[in-house]
């Protein structure tokens, strides 16, 4: 399990409106593309360096495919990254603040100790 890889996915997808839409309508294709093309590149690096060992676990992949922010939180993904991305994807389908309240309510069952959310 890699909190870094989950957070890197959430961060990079959220920074590009086209990728937000792609992930919204085609999570499987987006996760597969991202894992093969982006996962092993260096984050925010102009030099084209790559590694070859990083990949999502099946549990991580399933949470990403299902847009399951509660499972992602349980796996250690930073909640601010899931919140901002999921607002971009789903807020338009709800009344003002309705999605954010539902997001928080879905996480209300989480108990201490929380996953590490240090930045």
N, C-alpha and C positions, 0 to 999 in steps of 0.2 A: 504494500500500500504506500502511495506517495502523496502526502498532502501537497507537496510542491507541484506535482504534475496536475492535480485537480485544480489548484489555485491558478496555475499557469493557463490551463484551458479556460477557466472562467474569466480571467483577466484579458486574455487575448481575444476571445470571442466578443466580450463586452465592448471592446475598443473600436470595433468596426461595424457600423450599422448593417452592412450587407451580410456579415457573418451572424449577427443577432437574428436577422430574418431567416437565414439559412438554417440555423440551429432550431428556430421555432418550428419551421415547417418540415425539416428533414433532419431530426436529431441523429439518426443512424448514419446517414451519409456524412454529416458534418463531423461527428465523432471519429468515424473511420478515416476521413480525409485529414483531420487535424492530427490524429495519432500518427499517421504515416508521413505527413509532410511537415508538421510543426513541432511535435512533441520533443524531438531530439535536437532541435536547433536551440541556440542560445537566445535567451530572452533579451530583447532590446539591444542586440549586438549587430553592428553593421558588417562584421566579418562573417563570412559564410562557414562557420564551424558547426559541426554536428557530432552528436554522440549516437550510440545505437542501442542502448540498453533500456531506455525508459518506455514503459507501456502501462496502460491501465490494467488493474485487476478486473476480473469478471464482475465483482461487486461494484467497483467504481464505474465501470462501463454501463452496467444496468441502471445505476442511479442517474447517470448522465442521459442515457437514452429515455428514461422515464421522466426527466425533468423533476426529479425527486429531491427537493432542497432539504428535506428532513434527513433523508439518507445521506446526502452529501455532507451535511453538518455532522452527522454521526461518524462519518469517515474522516472528519478533520478539515473539510473545506471551510475557508473563512466565510462567516455568515454575511459580511459586507459585500463580498464578491458575488455570492449567490443572490443576495437581495438586489443589487444594482442590475445584474444581468436579467433576473427574472422580472423585475419591474419593466425593463425595456421590452421584454417579450410579452408579458401578460397584462400589464396595467391597462392597456387600451380596451381590454375585454370587460372591464369592471368600472363601477362608479368611483369617484375620487376617494382615495385612501382605502377602498374596499380590499384591493389586493394586498396592500401592506399589512392590514389588520389580519387578513386570512393567513398570510405568511407567518406573522407573529404567533397567531393562535395555533398553527400547525407545529410550531416549535415549543409551545408551552409545556409539553410533556417531557421535555429534556430536563434532566436533573443533574446536579453536581455529582461527580466532577464533569464539567463540560470538556469537550475536546479542546486542545490547546488552540487558541485563536490569536496567539501573539503574531505580530507582523514583523 
